[in-house]
Amino acid sequence: MTTDPRGLTSASNGDLAFGGIRGYQSSYLVDGADNNNGFFAQARGRYRAPYQFSNEVVQEFRVSSNTYGAELGRAGGAVVNVVTKSGSNQWHGTGFYFLRDSALGATPEFVGFKPSDQQHQFGGTLGGPIRRNKAFFFAGYDQHIFRVPTVVEFSDGNTVVVPKKGSGPVDPGDYEDSDKDLVFAAAANLSTMGGTFRSNLLGDAAFIKLDYSLSPRNYLSSRVSTSRYYGLNNVFFDPASPITNYAMSANGEESVKTETASLSLLSALTTKFTSHLRVQFSRDLQQSFPNSTSVRTSIYSIISAFGQSSILPRETQEHRLHLAETFSCTSGRQDWKFGGDVMMTWDYNFFASLFGGEYIYDNISVDPWTFEPEHGSMQITPLRAWAHNVPRYYVQSFGNPVSHPDSNDYSVFAQDTLRVTRRLALSVGVR
């Protein structure tokens, strides 16, 4: 298992790759039911939500990275199945509080100073009987508060912009005496965007599970889980490093909500024949807003961008219904499984990428008297071009930003596991 090459920072997807296969080929299950976002091909909540479940409500998990049975499917990489805790005849509870403070940690690499960083996480669980030997419950709650620093640096590693005087005709620099005041005023304006800023992430995850023994042969389990995350300047931040070359105006605020309701019925139809029915409905709602609506601006060799983000605002809403039935039969050395499932997904996607436009400032040739673009004339630096308002490019996207990529998946499977010896088993299946 490795971090997906596209997921080295939070500006990408943060997936986990198994067996050299990209992370979006993995599948995530909770108590055997689907826990994926179909539109982004990632776990529900994506990397935008740090987690959906507290560690305290997880009983165990299993990662099947290859040779998994036909029952699982829907993955080219790994299948991760998480089993949640249940109540019992005994009362049990836990409580926890975790604190991460920069005062107790090392100075981040390449920063040169220790910015303030505090992360709080607290919560607890409680489980026990509703009716002894018949009905049980288990509940958990997890709250976290992240206050993470973001250090905006310019391309040279400084938090201020200092215009550079030329050393001759080959290197004319950022200014001449005639426009020195103009360029230095522009640099001072850019310097206000550098420094240390705050990214906040507030969230919680709640969980409740009810188990009921209908009869000695029928066991019913129901689960409801929710998560809520909201943050300021949290659309783009890297938990591995506080440094960025993007101004805070190019960041945004984001809200992520997930909800899942699941019902499972396990029935022993005979002593050798069992049925496992699962029904689940889930929602994954994500919405992001830009910090600024001004035109996005990039100045090469100075700052990656300021102004409205190229991918904000955006919104995705996914509703998913999952129905699955698995029959199991044990006969001597053979274990048979067969069944099928239905996955119905409704998606709403709003993605107005670069609808606000972008000015790109780079080295450009201009008339030395009017500073109008002119091929083959005096070349000026990106900083000087921005001071004189001479962009090299302007780009903007148009069209309908709304799509509805709904999908329905249907599958059936059958598999046979033959125990050849005590140490060798052969599994054959089709899906």
C-alpha positions as CSV (number, residue, x, y, z in Angstrom):
1,M,0.0,0.0,0.0
2,T,1.3,3.5,-0.9
3,T,0.0,7.0,-1.2
4,D,-1.4,7.5,-4.7
5,P,1.1,9.6,-6.7
6,R,-1.7,12.1,-7.4
7,G,-2.5,12.4,-3.7
8,L,0.8,13.7,-2.2
9,T,-1.0,16.9,-1.1
10,S,-4.5,17.9,-0.3
11,A,-4.6,19.8,-3.5
12,S,-5.0,16.4,-5.2
13,N,-7.0,13.3,-4.2
14,G,-5.2,11.7,-1.3
15,D,-6.1,8.1,-2.4
16,L,-4.4,4.9,-1.3
17,A,-2.9,2.7,-4.0
18,F,-2.6,-1.0,-3.7
19,G,-0.5,-3.3,-5.8
20,G,0.7,-0.5,-8.1
21,I,-2.9,0.3,-9.2
22,R,-4.2,3.8,-8.8
23,G,-6.3,4.7,-5.8
24,Y,-9.5,5.4,-7.6
25,Q,-9.6,1.6,-8.5
26,S,-10.0,0.7,-4.8
27,S,-13.4,0.0,-3.2
28,Y,-14.5,0.7,0.3
29,L,-17.2,-1.2,2.3
30,V,-18.7,-0.7,5.7
31,D,-20.3,-3.8,7.2
32,G,-20.3,-5.2,3.7
33,A,-22.3,-2.3,2.2
34,D,-21.0,0.2,-0.3
35,N,-19.1,3.3,1.1
36,N,-17.9,4.9,-2.2
37,N,-18.6,8.1,-4.0
38,G,-19.5,7.0,-7.4
39,F,-18.8,10.3,-9.2
40,F,-15.2,10.8,-7.9
41,A,-14.5,7.0,-7.5
42,Q,-13.3,7.6,-3.9
43,A,-14.5,6.8,-0.4
44,R,-17.6,8.6,0.6
45,G,-16.7,12.1,1.8
46,R,-13.6,11.9,-0.4
47,Y,-10.3,13.3,1.0
48,R,-12.3,16.5,1.8
49,A,-13.6,14.9,5.0
50,P,-10.7,13.6,7.2
51,Y,-12.9,10.7,8.3
52,Q,-16.5,9.5,8.5
53,F,-16.2,7.2,11.5
54,S,-14.3,7.6,14.7
55,N,-11.7,4.9,15.3
56,E,-13.6,4.1,18.5
57,V,-16.6,2.7,16.6
58,V,-14.5,0.4,14.4
59,Q,-14.2,-3.2,15.5
60,E,-11.9,-4.4,12.7
61,F,-11.1,-4.0,9.1
62,R,-9.8,-6.2,6.3
63,V,-7.9,-5.2,3.2
64,S,-8.1,-7.6,0.3
65,S,-5.5,-6.4,-2.2
66,N,-5.8,-9.3,-4.7
67,T,-7.5,-12.7,-5.3
68,Y,-10.7,-11.6,-3.5
69,G,-13.8,-13.5,-4.3
70,A,-16.4,-12.8,-7.0
71,E,-18.7,-11.6,-4.2
72,L,-16.8,-8.3,-3.8
73,G,-16.1,-7.0,-7.3
74,R,-16.2,-3.3,-8.3
75,A,-12.5,-2.9,-7.8
76,G,-9.3,-3.3,-9.8
77,G,-7.1,-2.6,-6.7
78,A,-8.0,-3.4,-3.1
79,V,-11.3,-3.9,-1.3
80,V,-11.3,-2.4,2.2
81,N,-14.1,-3.7,4.4
82,V,-14.7,-2.0,7.8
83,V,-16.7,-3.8,10.5
84,T,-18.3,-1.6,13.1
85,K,-18.8,-2.4,16.8
86,S,-22.1,-3.6,18.3
87,G,-23.5,-3.5,21.8
88,S,-23.7,-6.5,24.1
89,N,-25.2,-7.6,27.4
90,Q,-22.5,-5.7,29.2
91,W,-22.3,-1.9,29.4
92,H,-19.2,-0.5,27.9
93,G,-18.1,3.1,27.2
94,T,-15.0,5.0,26.2
95,G,-13.9,8.6,26.2
96,F,-10.9,10.3,24.6
97,Y,-9.2,13.7,24.0
98,F,-6.3,14.2,21.8
99,L,-4.2,17.4,21.5
100,R,-1.6,18.3,18.9
101,D,0.1,21.6,19.5
102,S,3.0,23.1,17.5
103,A,4.7,24.0,20.8
104,L,5.4,20.3,21.3
105,G,6.5,19.7,17.8
106,A,9.4,20.4,15.5
107,T,9.7,23.4,13.2
108,P,8.2,22.5,9.7
109,E,10.8,21.9,7.0
110,F,11.7,24.9,4.8
111,V,9.7,27.4,6.9
112,G,12.4,28.8,9.1
113,F,10.0,29.5,12.0
114,K,7.4,27.6,14.0
115,P,3.9,28.8,13.1
116,S,1.1,28.2,15.6
117,D,-0.8,25.0,15.0
118,Q,-3.4,23.4,17.3
119,Q,-5.6,20.3,16.6
120,H,-8.2,19.1,19.1
121,Q,-10.1,15.8,18.8
122,F,-12.4,14.4,21.5
123,G,-15.5,12.2,21.9
124,G,-16.6,8.9,23.2
125,T,-18.8,5.7,22.8
126,L,-21.4,3.9,24.8
127,G,-22.9,0.5,24.2
128,G,-25.1,-1.9,26.1
129,P,-28.3,-3.9,26.2
130,I,-31.8,-2.5,25.4
131,R,-33.2,-5.9,26.2
132,R,-30.9,-8.6,27.5
133,N,-30.1,-11.3,25.0
134,K,-32.5,-9.7,22.4
135,A,-31.7,-6.0,21.6
136,F,-28.5,-4.0,21.8
137,F,-27.2,-0.6,20.9
138,F,-23.9,1.1,20.3
139,A,-23.3,4.8,19.8
140,G,-20.3,7.0,19.2
141,Y,-19.4,10.7,18.7
142,D,-16.2,12.3,17.5
143,Q,-15.5,16.0,17.3
144,H,-12.4,17.7,16.0
145,I,-11.2,21.3,15.6
146,F,-8.2,21.9,13.4
147,R,-6.5,25.3,13.3
148,V,-3.7,24.9,10.8
149,P,-1.3,27.6,9.7
150,T,-0.9,28.5,6.0
151,V,2.3,30.3,5.1
152,V,2.0,32.2,1.8
153,E,5.4,32.5,0.2
154,F,6.4,33.9,-3.2
155,S,8.3,31.9,-5.7
156,D,11.7,32.9,-4.3
157,G,10.8,31.7,-0.8
158,N,10.2,35.1,0.7
159,T,7.0,36.6,2.1
160,V,7.6,40.0,0.5
161,V,8.3,41.0,-3.1
162,V,11.5,43.0,-3.8
163,P,11.9,44.3,-7.3
164,K,15.3,43.6,-8.8
165,K,17.3,46.2,-10.7
166,G,18.8,45.1,-14.0
167,S,22.5,44.5,-14.5
168,G,22.6,45.5,-18.1
169,P,20.9,45.2,-21.5
170,V,20.8,41.4,-21.3
171,D,19.2,41.6,-17.8
172,P,17.0,44.8,-17.7
173,G,15.5,43.8,-14.4
174,D,12.0,44.7,-13.0
175,Y,12.2,48.4,-13.4
176,E,13.9,51.5,-14.8
177,D,14.1,54.9,-13.2
178,S,11.1,56.1,-15.2
179,D,8.8,53.5,-13.7
180,K,10.5,52.6,-10.4
181,D,7.8,54.1,-8.2
182,L,5.1,52.2,-10.2
183,V,6.8,48.8,-9.9
184,F,7.6,49.2,-6.2
185,A,4.0,50.2,-5.5
186,A,2.9,47.0,-7.3
187,A,5.4,44.9,-5.3
188,A,4.1,46.4,-2.1
189,N,0.6,45.5,-3.1
190,L,1.6,41.9,-3.7
191,S,3.6,41.7,-0.5
192,T,0.3,42.2,1.5
193,M,-0.6,38.7,0.2
194,G,2.4,37.0,1.8
195,G,2.7,35.9,5.4
196,T,1.0,33.5,7.8
197,F,-2.7,32.9,7.6
198,R,-5.1,30.5,9.3
199,S,-6.9,27.5,7.9
200,N,-9.7,26.2,10.1
201,L,-11.5,22.9,9.9
202,L,-14.4,22.0,12.2
203,G,-16.1,18.7,12.0
204,D,-17.9,15.9,13.8
205,A,-18.9,12.3,13.1
206,A,-21.8,10.6,14.8
207,F,-22.8,6.9,14.8
208,I,-25.5,4.7,16.2
209,K,-26.1,1.0,15.7
210,L,-29.1,-1.2,16.8
211,D,-29.0,-5.0,16.8
212,Y,-32.0,-7.2,17.4
213,S,-32.3,-10.9,17.6
214,L,-35.6,-11.6,16.0
215,S,-35.3,-15.3,16.6
216,P,-32.6,-17.9,17.0
217,R,-32.3,-18.0,13.2
218,N,-32.8,-14.3,12.3
219,Y,-30.6,-11.4,13.3
220,L,-31.4,-7.8,12.3
221,S,-28.9,-4.9,12.4
222,S,-29.4,-1.3,11.6
223,R,-26.9,1.6,11.4
224,V,-27.1,5.4,11.0
225,S,-23.9,7.4,10.6
226,T,-23.4,11.1,9.8
227,S,-20.5,13.4,9.4
228,R,-20.3,17.2,9.1
229,Y,-17.3,19.2,8.1
230,Y,-16.9,22.9,7.5
231,G,-13.8,25.1,7.1
232,L,-12.3,28.4,6.2
233,N,-9.3,28.5,3.8
234,N,-9.6,24.7,3.8
235,V,-10.2,23.9,0.1
236,F,-6.5,24.0,-0.5
237,F,-4.1,23.2,2.4
238,D,-1.4,20.6,2.7
239,P,-1.3,18.8,6.1
240,A,2.3,17.8,5.2
241,S,3.6,21.4,4.8
242,P,2.1,24.8,5.6
243,I,3.9,26.5,2.7
244,T,1.9,27.6,-0.4
245,N,2.6,29.9,-3.4
246,Y,-1.1,30.7,-3.7
247,A,-2.7,33.8,-2.0
248,M,-5.5,33.3,0.4
249,S,-7.9,34.9,-2.0
250,A,-7.4,31.9,-4.3
251,N,-8.6,29.6,-1.4
252,G,-12.1,29.1,-0.2
253,E,-14.5,27.7,2.3
254,E,-16.0,24.3,2.1
255,S,-18.9,22.2,3.6
256,V,-19.0,18.4,3.4
257,K,-21.9,16.3,4.7
258,T,-22.4,12.6,4.6
259,E,-25.3,10.5,5.8
260,T,-25.8,6.7,5.7
261,A,-28.7,4.5,6.8
262,S,-28.2,0.8,6.6
263,L,-30.3,-2.3,7.3
264,S,-28.9,-5.9,7.4
265,L,-30.8,-9.1,7.9
266,L,-28.9,-12.4,8.5
267,S,-31.0,-15.5,8.4
268,A,-30.2,-19.1,8.8
269,L,-32.7,-20.8,6.5
270,T,-31.4,-24.2,7.3
271,T,-28.4,-25.6,9.2
272,K,-26.3,-25.2,6.0
273,F,-28.0,-22.5,4.1
274,T,-27.9,-18.8,5.1
275,S,-29.1,-15.5,3.6
276,H,-27.6,-12.1,4.1
277,L,-29.8,-9.2,2.9
278,R,-28.4,-5.6,3.0
279,V,-30.2,-2.4,2.2
280,Q,-28.5,1.0,2.4
281,F,-29.3,4.6,1.4
282,S,-26.6,7.3,1.5
283,R,-25.9,10.9,0.7
284,D,-22.7,12.7,0.0
285,L,-23.1,16.5,-0.2
286,Q,-20.2,18.8,-0.9
287,Q,-20.1,22.5,-1.6
288,S,-17.2,25.0,-1.9
289,F,-17.2,28.8,-2.2
290,P,-14.4,31.1,-3.3
291,N,-12.8,33.6,-1.0
292,S,-12.8,36.1,-3.8
293,T,-14.8,36.7,-7.0
294,S,-12.1,39.0,-8.6
295,V,-10.5,37.7,-11.8
296,R,-7.8,35.1,-11.2
297,T,-4.3,36.4,-11.8
298,S,-1.0,34.4,-12.2
299,I,2.4,36.1,-12.3
300,Y,5.1,33.8,-13.3
301,S,8.2,33.6,-11.1
302,I,6.3,35.7,-8.4
303,I,3.0,34.0,-7.3
304,S,1.1,31.1,-8.6
305,A,-2.3,32.8,-8.3
306,F,-4.5,35.3,-6.5
307,G,-8.1,36.1,-7.0
308,Q,-10.9,33.6,-7.6
309,S,-9.9,29.9,-7.7
310,S,-10.1,28.3,-11.0
311,I,-12.3,25.5,-9.7
312,L,-14.6,27.4,-7.3
313,P,-17.5,27.7,-6.7
314,R,-18.4,24.0,-7.1
315,E,-21.0,21.6,-5.7
316,T,-21.7,17.9,-5.9
317,Q,-24.6,16.0,-4.5
318,E,-24.7,12.2,-4.7
319,H,-27.6,10.0,-3.5
320,R,-27.1,6.3,-3.6
321,L,-29.3,3.2,-3.0
322,H,-27.6,-0.2,-2.5
323,L,-29.5,-3.5,-2.4
324,A,-27.5,-6.7,-2.0
325,E,-28.4,-10.4,-1.3
326,T,-25.9,-13.1,-0.6
327,F,-26.8,-16.8,-0.2
328,S,-24.3,-19.2,1.4
329,C,-24.3,-22.9,1.5
330,T,-21.8,-25.2,3.2
331,S,-21.6,-28.8,2.1
332,G,-18.7,-31.0,3.2
333,R,-15.5,-29.5,1.7
334,Q,-17.3,-26.9,-0.4
335,D,-18.6,-23.5,0.4
336,W,-21.0,-22.0,-2.1
337,K,-21.9,-18.4,-2.4
338,F,-24.2,-16.7,-4.9
339,G,-26.3,-13.6,-5.1
340,G,-26.4,-10.2,-6.6
341,D,-26.8,-6.5,-5.9
342,V,-28.2,-3.3,-7.4
343,M,-26.6,0.1,-7.1
344,M,-28.7,3.1,-8.1
345,T,-26.8,6.5,-8.1
346,W,-28.2,10.0,-8.6
347,D,-25.6,12.8,-9.1
348,Y,-25.8,16.5,-9.4
349,N,-22.5,18.2,-10.4
350,F,-21.9,22.0,-10.7
351,F,-18.4,22.7,-11.8
352,A,-17.8,26.2,-13.3
353,S,-14.1,25.8,-13.9
354,L,-12.4,29.1,-14.8
355,F,-15.7,30.8,-15.5
356,G,-14.4,33.9,-13.8
357,G,-11.4,34.1,-16.2
358,E,-7.7,34.4,-15.6
359,Y,-5.0,36.9,-16.5
360,I,-1.5,35.4,-16.9
361,Y,1.5,37.6,-16.7
362,D,4.8,36.4,-18.1
363,N,7.8,37.9,-19.9
364,I,6.4,39.9,-22.8
365,S,7.7,42.3,-25.5
366,V,6.3,45.8,-25.4
367,D,6.8,49.2,-27.0
368,P,9.3,51.0,-24.7
369,W,7.3,54.2,-24.8
370,T,3.7,53.1,-24.5
371,F,4.1,49.6,-23.0
372,E,1.7,48.2,-25.6
373,P,2.5,44.6,-26.6
374,E,4.8,44.7,-29.6
375,H,6.6,41.7,-31.1
376,G,10.4,42.0,-31.1
377,S,10.6,45.1,-28.9
378,M,11.7,45.6,-25.3
379,Q,11.1,42.6,-23.2
380,I,9.9,43.1,-19.6
381,T,9.6,40.8,-16.6
382,P,6.3,39.4,-15.3
383,L,6.3,41.8,-12.3
384,R,6.9,44.8,-14.5
385,A,4.2,43.6,-16.9
386,W,1.7,43.4,-14.0
387,A,2.7,46.9,-12.8
388,H,1.9,48.2,-16.3
389,N,-1.2,46.0,-16.6
390,V,0.1,44.1,-19.7
391,P,-1.0,40.5,-19.4
392,R,0.4,38.0,-21.9
393,Y,-2.7,35.8,-21.9
394,Y,-6.3,35.9,-20.8
395,V,-8.3,32.6,-20.6
396,Q,-11.9,31.9,-19.7
397,S,-14.3,29.0,-19.9
398,F,-18.0,29.1,-20.9
399,G,-20.9,26.7,-21.2
400,N,-23.3,24.8,-18.9
401,P,-21.5,24.0,-15.6
402,V,-24.3,21.6,-14.5
403,S,-24.3,17.8,-15.3
404,H,-26.3,14.8,-14.0
405,P,-24.1,11.7,-14.5
406,D,-26.6,9.3,-12.9
407,S,-25.8,5.6,-13.1
408,N,-27.3,2.2,-12.3
409,D,-25.2,-0.9,-11.7
410,Y,-26.5,-4.5,-11.7
411,S,-24.5,-7.6,-10.9
412,V,-24.9,-11.3,-10.1
413,F,-22.2,-13.6,-8.9
414,A,-21.5,-17.2,-8.0
415,Q,-18.4,-18.7,-6.4
416,D,-17.3,-22.1,-5.0
417,T,-14.5,-22.5,-2.5
418,L,-13.1,-26.1,-2.3
419,R,-10.9,-27.0,0.6
420,V,-8.5,-29.4,-1.1
421,T,-6.4,-30.0,2.1
422,R,-6.3,-28.4,5.5
423,R,-3.8,-25.8,4.1
424,L,-5.0,-25.5,0.5
425,A,-8.2,-24.1,-0.8
426,L,-9.3,-23.4,-4.4
427,S,-11.8,-20.7,-5.2
428,V,-13.6,-20.3,-8.5
429,G,-16.1,-17.6,-9.3
430,V,-17.8,-15.6,-11.9
431,R,-19.4,-12.1,-11.7
